[in-house]
C-alpha cells in the first residue's frame, strides 16, 4: 500500500501544487501549468532513487518522446501554423461571418455543438475536431460577446461525442478488439448512453443561447477566404489523416492569402506560420513533461497499484462494471491518454468481465465511455490543452462548462447502477 501511494505521489504533488497555489493566489491564471508540471517532474526524478540519476532522466525522456507524444506534438505544431495563418489572412473572420449569416444568435451554442458532434463522428478524432473548429468558436465568442471559455468548451464536449461513438475512432477499435466484439455491437450499446446525453445537452445549449446577442452588423462573407476551413472540414469528414488535413489547410491559406492580399508577400505567410507554431510552445512543453512524469509513475508500479486496489473486492456483475469504469478512468488520469488507458486495462477488463458474466459489448462500451468522460475533463490532456492553446486561455477555465463530458459520465454511471440497457446488462 505504502509503496503504491509513493509511486503515485508525483501526480498528487502536481494536483496539490497547482490547486493550492492557485487557491492561495485566488486566480487559476496566476500559476502557469508548466511550472506545476516542472515541480512534479523534478520531484518524480528525485523520488525514485532506485537507479542512478542519469538513468532516471533517460526514463523520463523516453516517456516524454514516445511515438504517441511526438505525433501529438506534430499535430500541435501544424494546428498552430494553420490557425495563425488562417487568422492572419482573414479566413477565420470570413468563416465567422458565414456562421453568423446562417445561424440566428439563439442557435450559435447548439449549432457549434452539433457541428463538433457531426465532424467528430465522421472523422473519429477529438483532437482533429478541436483543431478545426476552435478558431471559429473563438471568433464567434468575440463577435457575440459570449464567454470564450464556454464557447471553447462546447467544441471540446462535442468532439468527444464522435471520439466515443465513431466506427473509426481509435478508442472504439481498441475497446472492441480487447473485448472480442464487433464495432456495430458496441455502437448499438453506446448509442443508448450517448444519444440521450447529447440530446439533453443540446436542449441546455438552446436554453443558454436564448439571450445571446447578435453583432450589430455582420460583414459581407468573403467566400474565397472560407475555402481553407471548408476544405479542412470536408477532408476531415472523409477520413483524411489529421496531419494531412492541417497541412492542406496551411497551403490553401498561403495561396489564397497571397492571391487576395491577405499576406503582403510570402514572408508574411511564413511569419504567420512561425508565430502560430511558437504559440504552441507551452502546450508542447506540458505534453512532454506529463509524458515523462507519468512514465516514471508507471515504471514504479503506480498504475499496477491502482489496478490491484480496484479489483480486490469485486463480487457481482454491477461491481465488476463499476470496477472496470473506475479502472480505466484512473489509468486515464495517470496517462492523460484515453487510448493508452484502454490498451492498458483492456485485458484485465476482459478477465473481470468474463469472471462475473459482463456482456463483452457492454464492457467495451464502459471502457470507451468512461475513458472519454475522464479524458474530457483532464486539464493536462491533449484535447483541453490544444483547445486552450488555440483559444489562448487556461485549460482549467473550461472545466465548469464541459457539460457534455459531465453528462456522459452520469449516463455511463446510471447505466451500471440501473442495469441499462437491459438487453446487454
C-alpha positions as CSV (number, residue, x, y, z in Angstrom):
1,X,0.0,0.0,0.0
2,X,2.7,2.5,1.1
3,X,4.8,1.7,-2.0
4,X,1.9,2.2,-4.3
5,X,0.9,5.5,-2.9
6,X,4.5,6.7,-3.1
7,X,4.6,5.6,-6.8
8,X,1.5,7.8,-7.4
9,X,2.8,10.7,-5.3
10,X,4.2,12.8,-8.3
11,X,0.6,13.0,-9.6
12,X,-0.6,14.0,-6.2
13,X,2.2,16.6,-5.9
14,X,1.1,18.1,-9.3
15,X,-2.6,18.3,-8.3
16,X,-1.9,19.8,-4.9
17,X,0.7,22.2,-6.0
18,X,-1.4,23.6,-8.8
19,X,-4.7,23.7,-6.8
20,X,-3.2,25.0,-3.5
21,X,-1.1,27.8,-5.1
22,X,-4.0,28.8,-7.4
23,X,-6.4,29.0,-4.4
24,X,-3.9,31.0,-2.4
25,X,-3.4,33.4,-5.3
26,X,-7.2,33.5,-5.9
27,X,-6.6,33.1,-9.6
28,X,-6.1,29.9,-11.7
29,X,-4.4,32.0,-14.3
30,X,-1.7,33.1,-11.8
31,X,0.2,29.8,-11.8
32,X,1.4,28.6,-15.2
33,X,0.6,24.9,-15.6
34,X,4.1,24.4,-17.0
35,X,5.5,25.3,-13.5
36,X,3.3,22.8,-11.8
37,X,4.5,20.1,-14.1
38,X,8.1,21.1,-13.7
39,X,7.8,20.9,-9.9
40,X,6.1,17.5,-10.1
41,X,8.6,16.2,-12.7
42,X,11.6,17.2,-10.7
43,X,10.0,15.6,-7.6
44,X,9.5,12.3,-9.6
45,X,13.1,12.2,-10.7
46,X,14.3,12.9,-7.2
47,X,11.8,10.5,-5.6
48,X,12.6,7.3,-7.5
49,X,16.2,6.7,-6.3
50,X,16.5,3.0,-7.1
51,X,18.7,3.9,-10.1
52,X,21.4,6.4,-11.0
53,X,20.3,9.9,-11.8
54,X,21.1,9.7,-15.5
55,X,19.0,6.5,-15.9
56,X,16.0,8.2,-14.2
57,X,16.4,11.2,-16.5
58,X,16.7,8.9,-19.5
59,X,13.5,7.1,-18.5
60,X,11.7,10.5,-18.1
61,X,13.0,11.5,-21.6
62,X,11.7,8.2,-23.2
63,X,8.3,8.8,-21.7
64,X,8.3,12.4,-23.0
65,X,9.3,11.4,-26.5
66,X,7.2,8.3,-27.3
67,X,5.7,7.9,-30.7
68,X,2.3,9.0,-29.5
69,X,3.8,12.0,-27.8
70,X,5.7,13.1,-30.9
71,X,2.6,12.5,-33.0
72,X,0.6,14.8,-30.7
73,X,3.4,17.4,-30.9
74,X,3.3,17.3,-34.7
75,X,-0.4,17.9,-34.6
76,X,0.0,20.8,-32.2
77,X,2.7,22.4,-34.5
78,X,0.5,22.1,-37.6
79,X,-2.6,23.2,-35.8
80,X,-0.8,26.3,-34.6
81,X,0.6,27.1,-38.0
82,X,-2.8,26.6,-39.7
83,X,-4.8,28.6,-37.1
84,X,-2.5,31.6,-37.2
85,X,-2.2,31.6,-41.0
86,X,-6.0,31.4,-41.3
87,X,-6.4,34.3,-38.8
88,X,-3.8,36.5,-40.5
89,X,-5.2,36.1,-44.0
90,X,-8.8,36.6,-42.8
91,X,-10.1,33.1,-43.1
92,X,-11.4,32.9,-39.6
93,X,-13.3,36.3,-39.9
94,X,-14.9,35.1,-43.1
95,X,-16.0,31.8,-41.6
96,X,-17.4,33.5,-38.5
97,X,-19.3,36.0,-40.7
98,X,-20.7,33.0,-42.7
99,X,-21.8,31.3,-39.5
100,X,-23.4,34.5,-38.2
101,X,-25.3,34.9,-41.5
102,X,-26.9,31.5,-41.4
103,X,-27.3,30.9,-37.6
104,X,-29.6,33.0,-35.5
105,X,-27.9,34.1,-32.3
106,X,-30.0,31.8,-30.2
107,X,-28.7,28.8,-32.2
108,X,-25.0,29.6,-32.0
109,X,-24.3,27.4,-28.9
110,X,-26.4,24.5,-30.2
111,X,-25.1,24.9,-33.8
112,X,-21.4,24.7,-32.7
113,X,-22.1,21.7,-30.5
114,X,-23.9,19.9,-33.4
115,X,-21.1,20.7,-35.8
116,X,-18.5,19.3,-33.3
117,X,-20.6,16.2,-32.8
118,X,-21.0,15.6,-36.6
119,X,-17.4,16.2,-37.5
120,X,-16.0,14.1,-34.7
121,X,-18.4,11.3,-35.6
122,X,-17.3,11.5,-39.2
123,X,-13.5,11.6,-38.6
124,X,-13.3,9.7,-35.3
125,X,-10.9,12.0,-33.6
126,X,-11.5,14.6,-30.9
127,X,-8.1,16.3,-31.5
128,X,-8.8,16.9,-35.2
129,X,-12.3,18.3,-34.5
130,X,-10.9,20.7,-31.9
131,X,-8.1,21.8,-34.2
132,X,-10.6,22.6,-37.0
133,X,-13.4,24.3,-35.0
134,X,-11.8,26.1,-32.0
135,X,-10.6,29.1,-34.0
136,X,-14.1,29.5,-35.4
137,X,-15.5,29.2,-31.9
138,X,-13.1,31.9,-30.7
139,X,-14.2,34.3,-33.5
140,X,-17.9,33.7,-32.7
141,X,-17.3,34.3,-29.0
142,X,-15.6,37.6,-29.8
143,X,-18.4,38.7,-32.2
144,X,-21.3,37.8,-30.0
145,X,-19.7,38.7,-26.6
146,X,-20.1,35.3,-25.1
147,X,-17.7,33.7,-22.7
148,X,-14.6,32.4,-24.5
149,X,-14.0,29.5,-22.2
150,X,-17.6,28.3,-22.6
151,X,-17.6,28.6,-26.4
152,X,-14.3,26.6,-26.5
153,X,-15.7,24.0,-24.0
154,X,-18.7,23.5,-26.4
155,X,-16.3,22.3,-29.1
156,X,-14.4,20.1,-26.7
157,X,-17.6,18.5,-25.5
158,X,-18.9,17.8,-29.0
159,X,-15.6,16.4,-30.1
160,X,-15.9,13.6,-27.6
161,X,-19.3,12.6,-29.0
162,X,-17.6,11.1,-32.0
163,X,-14.4,10.1,-30.2
164,X,-16.7,7.8,-28.1
165,X,-19.1,6.7,-30.9
166,X,-17.3,6.7,-34.3
167,X,-16.5,3.4,-36.1
168,X,-13.1,4.8,-37.0
169,X,-12.2,6.2,-33.6
170,X,-9.1,4.5,-32.1
171,X,-10.7,4.2,-28.7
172,X,-13.7,2.3,-30.3
173,X,-11.4,0.0,-32.3
174,X,-9.2,-0.9,-29.3
175,X,-12.1,-1.3,-26.9
176,X,-13.9,-3.8,-29.2
177,X,-10.6,-5.6,-30.0
178,X,-9.7,-6.1,-26.4
179,X,-13.2,-7.4,-25.5
180,X,-13.8,-9.5,-28.6
181,X,-16.9,-7.9,-30.0
182,X,-17.9,-6.2,-33.3
183,X,-17.8,-2.4,-33.8
184,X,-21.5,-2.4,-34.7
185,X,-22.4,-4.2,-31.4
186,X,-20.5,-1.7,-29.3
187,X,-22.1,1.2,-31.3
188,X,-25.5,-0.2,-30.5
189,X,-24.8,-0.3,-26.8
190,X,-23.1,3.0,-26.7
191,X,-26.0,4.7,-28.5
192,X,-28.3,4.1,-25.6
193,X,-25.9,6.1,-23.4
194,X,-24.6,8.7,-25.7
195,X,-27.6,10.0,-27.6
196,X,-29.7,10.8,-24.5
197,X,-26.8,12.7,-23.0
198,X,-26.2,14.6,-26.3
199,X,-29.9,15.5,-26.6
200,X,-30.1,16.8,-23.0
201,X,-27.0,19.0,-23.6
202,X,-28.4,20.2,-26.9
203,X,-31.5,21.4,-25.1
204,X,-29.3,23.1,-22.5
205,X,-27.5,25.0,-25.2
206,X,-30.8,26.0,-26.8
207,X,-31.9,27.5,-23.4
208,X,-28.5,29.1,-22.7
209,X,-28.4,30.6,-26.2
210,X,-31.7,32.4,-25.9
211,X,-30.1,35.6,-24.7
212,X,-27.1,35.6,-27.0
213,X,-26.9,38.9,-28.8
214,X,-26.0,39.2,-32.4
215,X,-23.4,41.7,-33.5
216,X,-24.9,44.9,-34.7
217,X,-23.6,44.5,-38.2
218,X,-22.3,41.3,-39.9
219,X,-19.8,42.0,-42.7
220,X,-20.3,40.5,-46.2
221,X,-18.9,37.0,-46.5
222,X,-15.7,36.8,-48.4
223,X,-16.3,33.3,-49.8
224,X,-12.9,32.7,-51.2
225,X,-11.4,33.1,-47.7
226,X,-13.8,30.5,-46.3
227,X,-12.2,27.8,-48.6
228,X,-9.4,26.8,-46.3
229,X,-11.8,26.0,-43.4
230,X,-14.4,24.3,-45.7
231,X,-11.6,22.2,-47.2
232,X,-10.3,21.2,-43.7
233,X,-13.8,20.2,-42.5
234,X,-14.7,18.3,-45.7
235,X,-11.4,16.4,-46.0
236,X,-11.6,15.6,-42.3
237,X,-15.1,14.3,-42.6
238,X,-14.0,12.0,-45.5
239,X,-11.4,10.5,-43.2
240,X,-8.1,12.1,-44.3
241,X,-5.3,11.9,-41.8
242,X,-5.5,14.9,-39.4
243,X,-1.9,15.9,-40.2
244,X,-2.5,15.8,-43.9
245,X,-5.7,17.9,-43.4
246,X,-3.9,20.6,-41.4
247,X,-1.0,20.7,-44.0
248,X,-3.5,21.1,-46.8
249,X,-5.2,23.9,-44.8
250,X,-1.9,25.7,-44.3
251,X,-1.1,25.5,-48.1
252,X,-4.5,26.9,-49.0
253,X,-4.2,29.7,-46.5
254,X,-0.9,30.7,-48.1
255,X,-2.1,30.5,-51.7
256,X,-5.4,32.3,-51.1
257,X,-3.8,34.9,-48.8
258,X,-1.1,35.8,-51.4
259,X,-3.7,36.0,-54.2
260,X,-6.2,38.2,-52.2
261,X,-3.7,40.4,-50.5
262,X,-4.3,38.8,-47.1
263,X,-0.5,38.3,-47.0
264,X,1.7,41.1,-48.3
265,X,4.3,38.6,-49.5
266,X,5.4,35.0,-48.9
267,X,7.5,36.1,-45.9
268,X,4.4,37.4,-44.2
269,X,2.9,33.9,-44.6
270,X,6.0,32.3,-43.2
271,X,5.9,34.8,-40.3
272,X,2.3,33.9,-39.5
273,X,3.1,30.2,-39.5
274,X,6.1,30.8,-37.2
275,X,4.0,32.8,-34.8
276,X,1.4,30.1,-34.7
277,X,4.0,27.4,-34.0
278,X,5.6,29.5,-31.2
279,X,2.1,30.0,-29.6
280,X,2.0,26.2,-29.1
281,X,5.3,26.2,-27.1
282,X,3.7,25.9,-23.6
283,X,1.4,23.2,-24.9
284,X,4.3,21.1,-26.2
285,X,6.3,21.5,-23.0
286,X,3.3,20.4,-20.9
287,X,2.7,17.4,-23.1
288,X,6.4,16.3,-22.9
289,X,6.7,16.8,-19.1
290,X,3.4,15.0,-18.5
291,X,4.6,12.1,-20.6
292,X,7.9,11.9,-18.8
293,X,6.5,12.1,-15.3
294,X,3.8,9.5,-16.0
295,X,6.4,7.1,-17.4
296,X,8.2,7.1,-14.1
297,X,4.9,6.6,-12.2
298,X,4.2,3.6,-14.5
299,X,7.6,2.1,-14.2
300,X,7.5,2.1,-10.4
301,X,4.1,0.4,-10.2
302,X,1.7,3.3,-9.7
303,X,-0.8,2.1,-12.3
304,X,-0.4,-1.5,-11.2
305,X,-1.2,-0.4,-7.7
306,X,-4.4,1.3,-8.8
307,X,-5.5,-1.9,-10.7
308,X,-4.9,-4.1,-7.7
309,X,-6.8,-1.9,-5.3
310,X,-9.9,-1.6,-7.5
311,X,-10.3,-5.2,-8.3
312,X,-9.7,-6.9,-5.0
313,X,-13.3,-6.6,-3.6
314,X,-15.4,-7.2,-6.7
315,X,-18.1,-9.8,-6.1
316,X,-21.0,-9.0,-8.5
317,X,-21.8,-8.0,-12.1
318,X,-22.6,-4.5,-11.1
319,X,-19.4,-4.3,-9.0
320,X,-17.4,-5.7,-11.9
321,X,-18.7,-3.0,-14.3
322,X,-18.1,-0.3,-11.7
323,X,-14.5,-1.5,-11.2
324,X,-13.9,-1.6,-15.0
325,X,-15.2,2.0,-15.3
326,X,-13.1,3.2,-12.3
327,X,-10.1,1.3,-13.5
328,X,-9.9,2.9,-17.0
329,X,-10.7,6.3,-15.5
330,X,-7.9,6.2,-13.0
331,X,-5.4,4.9,-15.6
332,X,-6.5,7.7,-17.9
333,X,-5.9,10.2,-15.2
334,X,-2.4,8.8,-14.9
335,X,-1.6,8.6,-18.6
336,X,-3.7,11.5,-19.9
337,X,-4.5,9.4,-22.9
338,X,-7.7,7.5,-23.3
339,X,-6.4,5.3,-26.0
340,X,-3.4,4.2,-23.8
341,X,-5.8,3.8,-20.9
342,X,-8.0,1.3,-22.8
343,X,-4.9,-0.5,-24.1
344,X,-3.5,-0.7,-20.5
345,X,-6.6,-2.2,-18.8
346,X,-8.3,-3.9,-21.8
347,X,-7.1,-7.4,-21.0
348,X,-7.8,-7.0,-17.3
349,X,-11.3,-5.7,-18.0
350,X,-11.9,-8.7,-20.2
351,X,-10.8,-11.1,-17.4
352,X,-13.1,-9.3,-14.9
353,X,-16.0,-9.3,-17.3
354,X,-15.6,-13.0,-18.1
355,X,-15.4,-13.9,-14.5
356,X,-18.6,-12.1,-13.5
357,X,-20.6,-12.5,-16.6
358,X,-20.4,-9.0,-18.0
359,X,-21.5,-8.8,-21.6
360,X,-18.5,-8.1,-23.8
361,X,-20.4,-5.4,-25.7
362,X,-21.3,-3.6,-22.5
363,X,-17.7,-4.0,-21.3
364,X,-16.4,-2.4,-24.4
365,X,-18.9,0.5,-24.1
366,X,-17.9,1.0,-20.4
367,X,-14.2,1.2,-21.3
368,X,-14.7,3.7,-24.1
369,X,-17.3,5.9,-22.4
370,X,-15.6,6.2,-19.0
371,X,-12.2,6.9,-20.7
372,X,-13.8,9.6,-22.9
373,X,-15.6,11.1,-19.9
374,X,-12.3,11.3,-17.9
375,X,-10.2,12.5,-20.9
376,X,-12.7,15.2,-21.5
377,X,-12.1,16.7,-18.0
378,X,-8.3,16.4,-17.7
379,X,-6.7,19.9,-17.9
380,X,-3.4,18.3,-19.0
381,X,-5.0,16.0,-21.6
382,X,-4.2,16.7,-25.3
383,X,-7.8,17.8,-26.1
384,X,-8.1,20.5,-23.4
385,X,-4.5,21.6,-24.0
386,X,-4.9,22.1,-27.7
387,X,-8.2,23.9,-27.3
388,X,-6.7,26.2,-24.6
389,X,-3.7,26.8,-26.8
390,X,-5.8,27.8,-29.9
391,X,-8.1,30.0,-27.7
392,X,-5.2,31.4,-25.6
393,X,-7.0,30.5,-22.3
394,X,-6.1,28.4,-19.3
395,X,-7.4,24.8,-19.7
396,X,-8.8,24.9,-16.2
397,X,-11.1,27.8,-17.1
398,X,-13.1,25.4,-19.3
399,X,-13.9,22.8,-16.6
400,X,-17.1,24.5,-15.4
401,X,-18.5,24.5,-18.9
402,X,-17.7,20.9,-20.1
403,X,-21.4,20.0,-19.9
404,X,-21.3,17.1,-22.3
405,X,-18.4,15.4,-20.6
406,X,-20.3,15.5,-17.2
407,X,-23.5,14.2,-18.9
408,X,-21.6,11.4,-20.5
409,X,-20.1,10.3,-17.1
410,X,-23.5,10.5,-15.5
411,X,-25.1,8.4,-18.3
412,X,-22.4,5.8,-18.0
413,X,-22.7,5.5,-14.3
414,X,-26.5,5.3,-14.3
415,X,-26.3,2.6,-17.0
416,X,-24.4,0.4,-14.5
417,X,-26.5,1.2,-11.4
418,X,-29.8,0.7,-13.1
419,X,-28.7,-2.1,-15.4
420,X,-29.3,-0.3,-18.7
421,X,-29.7,-1.2,-21.5
422,X,-31.3,-4.3,-20.1
423,X,-30.6,-6.5,-23.1
424,X,-26.9,-6.1,-22.5
425,X,-26.9,-5.9,-18.7
